[in-house]
Amino acid sequence: MRLTTTLALLLLASPALAQDGGEETPAFDRPGIGFSPSTLPRGSVALEWGLPSVERDRDEDGTRSTQYSSDLNLRIGVAEHVELQVFSTPWNHLQVDPRGARSRSVNGAGDSGLALKIALPSSSDRHAFALLASSSFATGARDFSEGGTQYALGASYEYTFDDRWSGALYANATRGAGEDSFTWSPSLSVALSDRVSSYIEAGFTHTDGEPSTAIAGAGLTWMVARTVQLDASFDVGLDHDSPDLQAGLGVSFFFQ
């Protein structure tokens, strides 16, 4: 109820977020596996909020786990083509249902971190590149924490075919907390109208000492105001080792 009330108040207040000037709102980083290759203008702020997301999986023993998470990402434009990000998952709920045994559930916060995003120069408007260096810290509860500091370096490339279609390629390497992993993801986006866009994506992750995973899905974004975006997305596992389902709703705000 609190989440619904807060969202309603933010949406009612959204006209006040749109200042005069009519400048185009920068792309948000959610939803999807990758991130936008654009950065915020200096002095502007974006808040991206999951409302929440859900991940469901079943292991070889028939144990089903369902996790709900609400993530926050605060983006701050600090210089031309440079932005600072502060991210966290302040709320998680995990329910585990073993076959033939009583279910259990646990709540808690996840890890938090910092990131620096840099948009690289390009000689053409059709091409866009960005790097995202991040570090996450083990601030979360035991069931929702990686258990140590992790470092990641991501890269995003986007090519604009025309006024409606664009394609993107994302790659990310993560190291720390006893884990080395590499993820890459291609995606294709289309503008369905001036306010509504859709995309399809696939994601592939290799983690040292663990089975590789593969997922694929789609998403939808709707600019309900010039500075407010709603989104919905889902991904399904393509093999036995991948999560069965990942889905989520979200809202993003841009403050000039």
C-alpha positions in Angstrom: 0.0 0.0 0.0 2.8 2.4 0.8 4.5 1.7 -2.5 1.3 2.3 -4.4 0.6 5.5 -2.6 4.1 6.9 -3.1 4.0 6.1 -6.8 0.6 7.8 -7.2 1.9 10.9 -5.5 5.0 11.0 -7.7 2.9 10.6 -10.8 0.6 13.4 -9.7 3.6 15.6 -9.1 5.3 14.8 -12.4 4.1 17.9 -14.3 6.2 19.9 -11.8 9.3 18.0 -12.8 9.1 19.2 -16.4 10.6 22.6 -16.6 10.2 25.0 -19.4 12.7 24.7 -22.3 11.4 21.6 -24.0 14.8 19.9 -24.1 14.8 16.2 -24.9 14.9 13.9 -21.8 18.1 11.8 -21.8 17.6 8.0 -22.1 17.1 6.1 -18.8 19.2 3.0 -18.0 16.3 0.8 -17.1 14.8 -1.5 -18.2 16.9 -4.3 -19.8 20.1 -6.1 -19.2 22.4 -3.4 -20.5 22.5 0.4 -20.0 22.0 3.5 -22.2 25.2 4.8 -23.8 24.1 8.4 -23.0 24.8 10.5 -19.9 22.9 13.1 -18.0 23.6 16.8 -18.5 25.7 18.4 -15.8 23.7 19.3 -12.7 20.7 17.1 -13.6 19.5 14.1 -11.8 17.6 10.9 -12.6 16.0 8.5 -10.2 15.2 4.9 -11.5 13.1 2.7 -9.3 12.0 -1.0 -9.6 8.4 -1.6 -8.4 9.5 -4.4 -7.9 11.1 -7.2 -9.9 10.6 -10.9 -9.5 12.9 -13.9 -10.1 11.6 -17.5 -10.0 13.5 -20.7 -10.4 13.3 -24.4 -9.6 16.4 -26.5 -8.9 17.1 -30.2 -9.6 15.5 -31.3 -6.3 12.3 -29.5 -7.1 12.8 -26.7 -4.7 11.2 -23.5 -6.0 12.5 -20.1 -5.0 10.8 -16.8 -5.7 12.5 -13.5 -4.9 11.0 -10.0 -5.1 13.3 -7.0 -5.1 12.9 -3.2 -5.3 16.1 -1.5 -6.6 17.0 2.1 -6.7 19.5 3.9 -9.0 20.3 7.6 -8.5 22.2 9.1 -11.5 23.9 12.6 -11.2 25.4 14.5 -14.1 28.7 15.8 -12.8 30.4 17.0 -16.0 29.9 16.9 -19.7 29.6 13.2 -20.7 30.2 12.1 -17.1 27.8 11.0 -14.5 27.9 9.5 -11.0 25.6 6.7 -10.0 24.6 5.5 -6.5 22.6 2.2 -6.5 21.1 -0.1 -3.9 18.4 -2.8 -3.4 16.8 -1.6 -0.1 14.0 -4.2 -0.1 14.0 -8.0 -0.9 11.7 -10.8 -0.1 12.7 -14.4 -0.7 10.4 -17.4 -0.4 11.8 -20.9 -0.7 9.4 -23.9 -1.2 11.1 -27.3 -0.9 9.4 -30.3 -2.3 7.7 -32.2 0.6 8.8 -29.7 3.3 7.7 -26.5 4.9 8.3 -23.3 3.0 10.4 -20.5 4.5 10.7 -16.8 3.7 13.1 -14.0 4.6 13.3 -10.2 4.1 16.3 -7.9 4.0 18.2 -5.3 2.1 20.7 -6.0 -0.6 24.2 -4.6 -1.4 24.9 -1.0 -2.3 27.4 0.6 -4.6 28.8 3.4 -6.7 29.4 3.7 -10.4 31.0 6.2 -12.8 29.6 6.4 -16.4 31.5 8.0 -19.2 30.1 8.6 -22.7 32.8 8.3 -25.3 33.1 10.7 -28.3 31.8 9.6 -31.7 32.2 11.1 -35.2 28.6 10.1 -36.1 25.2 10.6 -34.5 24.3 7.0 -35.4 27.0 5.6 -33.1 27.0 5.9 -29.3 29.5 4.4 -26.8 29.7 4.5 -23.0 31.7 2.8 -20.2 30.4 2.1 -16.7 32.9 1.3 -13.9 31.2 0.2 -10.7 31.9 -1.2 -7.2 29.4 -2.8 -4.9 29.8 -3.3 -1.2 28.6 -6.1 1.1 26.1 -3.9 3.0 23.1 -6.2 2.6 21.6 -9.0 4.7 23.3 -12.4 4.4 20.6 -13.9 2.1 20.8 -10.9 -0.3 24.5 -10.0 -0.3 27.5 -11.2 -2.4 29.5 -11.4 0.8 32.3 -9.0 -0.3 33.3 -6.1 -2.5 32.8 -6.6 -6.2 34.2 -4.6 -9.1 32.7 -4.4 -12.6 33.5 -2.7 -15.9 30.7 -2.5 -18.5 30.5 -1.2 -22.1 27.5 -0.3 -24.2 27.4 0.4 -27.9 24.2 1.6 -29.7 23.7 2.0 -33.5 20.7 4.0 -34.8 19.3 2.6 -38.0 16.6 5.3 -38.6 14.1 7.3 -36.6 12.4 4.1 -35.2 14.9 1.3 -35.1 18.2 0.9 -33.1 20.4 -2.0 -32.0 22.7 -2.3 -29.0 25.5 -4.5 -27.7 26.4 -4.7 -24.0 29.3 -6.4 -22.2 30.2 -6.5 -18.6 33.0 -8.1 -16.6 32.7 -8.6 -12.8 35.3 -9.6 -10.3 35.4 -10.0 -6.5 33.7 -11.8 -3.6 35.1 -15.0 -4.9 33.4 -14.7 -8.3 34.7 -13.9 -11.8 31.9 -13.5 -14.5 31.4 -12.1 -17.9 28.0 -11.1 -19.4 27.2 -10.0 -22.9 23.8 -9.0 -24.4 22.5 -8.0 -27.9 19.2 -6.1 -28.2 17.0 -4.5 -30.8 14.6 -1.5 -30.0 11.8 0.1 -31.9 9.8 3.2 -31.3 6.1 2.3 -31.5 5.0 5.9 -31.1 6.3 9.2 -29.8 5.9 8.0 -26.3 6.0 4.2 -26.4 9.0 2.0 -27.3 9.7 -1.7 -27.2 12.7 -4.0 -27.3 13.9 -7.6 -27.4 17.1 -8.9 -25.9 19.2 -11.9 -25.0 21.8 -12.3 -22.3 24.6 -14.8 -21.8 26.7 -15.1 -18.6 29.8 -17.2 -18.0 30.9 -17.6 -14.3 34.1 -19.4 -13.4 33.4 -22.7 -11.8 29.7 -22.5 -12.5 27.4 -23.4 -15.4 26.9 -20.7 -18.0 23.4 -19.2 -18.3 21.3 -17.8 -21.1 18.1 -15.8 -21.0 16.0 -13.9 -23.6 13.0 -11.5 -23.3 11.4 -8.2 -24.1 10.3 -4.9 -22.6 8.1 -1.9 -23.0 8.7 1.8 -22.0 6.0 4.5 -21.9 6.8 8.2 -21.4 3.8 9.3 -19.4 5.2 12.8 -19.1 8.3 14.5 -20.6 10.4 13.5 -17.6 8.6 10.4 -16.3 8.9 6.9 -17.8 7.1 3.7 -16.9 8.5 0.3 -17.9 7.7 -3.4 -17.9 10.0 -6.2 -18.9 10.6 -10.0 -18.7 13.2 -12.6 -19.5 13.0 -16.4 -19.5 15.7 -18.9 -19.1 16.9 -20.7 -22.3 18.5 -23.6 -20.5 18.2 -25.7 -17.3 20.8 -23.7 -15.4 19.2 -20.3 -16.0 16.4 -18.7 -13.9 13.0 -19.7 -15.1 11.6 -16.2 -15.1 12.8 -12.7 -14.4 10.2 -9.9 -14.7 9.7 -6.4 -13.4 7.9 -3.0 -13.4 9.6 0.3 -12.9 9.4 4.1 -13.0 12.1 6.7 -13.8 12.2 10.4 -13.2 14.4 13.1 -14.7 15.1 16.3 -12.7 16.7 19.3 -14.5 
